[in-house]
Amino acid sequence: MTSVATRLEKLINEYKVQLNAVPDDDLLYKPSPVKWSKKEIIGHLIDSAQSNIRRFIIAQYEENPSIVYHQDNWVALNHYQNEDKNDVIQLWYLLNKQACHILKNISEENAQRTCQSGAVHTIEWLAEDYIKHLQHHMHVVLNLEPVAYP
């Protein structure tokens, strides 16, 4: 899991610098009332980090726990749109640093333990998927080459 953690750490360090350069107006723009702004997308990634941290921890000591979340409710109820830009970015960054720390300390044996998150997956699979999910959304926020995510 160390290699996954190292890749995630590299990405979050690069993205943090780029996020800080995004103008506030760009982060706040909502393409439609039912679509998330870029700031809300970062908020969604905060929520995703929290959910995945729970998965990475709980799946190591419970048998196949079920940890899902309702992303639209989480984004709406966290009111990321009204939050300070720097606070949102810092929270996103720190939660991901914690995820890296956890991943670095998961044994190979525990990496194969499972968690239900809509479907049953190993912690290792969830960590790899988390990186893909992060890249997909960050490339939208930062106007980079799109990264496909199922």
Steps between C-alpha positions, in 0.01 A plus 500: 500500500805724532517555123132602490558741789806646329306561177216664692742717695670618180165587343363693796819704530481593130126569508519716813732747329276511194180536706635802683547672164138455387312833521209515746252588225598188307452282810158649578347482151210253477426384144138443605304500827521119516872473412783539748737793485872420497510587869220251562695240300792553738248462782384174346863387505515591870194283562653222291823521701305471825303201375808326367696560819215326685515212252878467527480486881181309572558230239821408683312390812140427395389230262383656173350822640254698290606864465315706243405865487251713311726746323241762405370520856852526642600782264176692562506460877868594531431833320839501331390778266492740799825378656829689477702381199820455700321299769344268243834441329682448831238255627516305173880492520520396866242221464695364206826518695327292769383252237863469382617439856238228548577334167874492574427301815258240359657156484483300179273256679259772611506656154307193384222542757168611354251779540161553345465838331218420260694187403752291693862603441834453667664792679769490232239534224327783688829688534578467129146603411526797736800632306317465168196677645718780637678548167173503308354781710821699542552510126155657467570756774843588360398494131749224421476217248192294597554178692230241441334354805221244481 
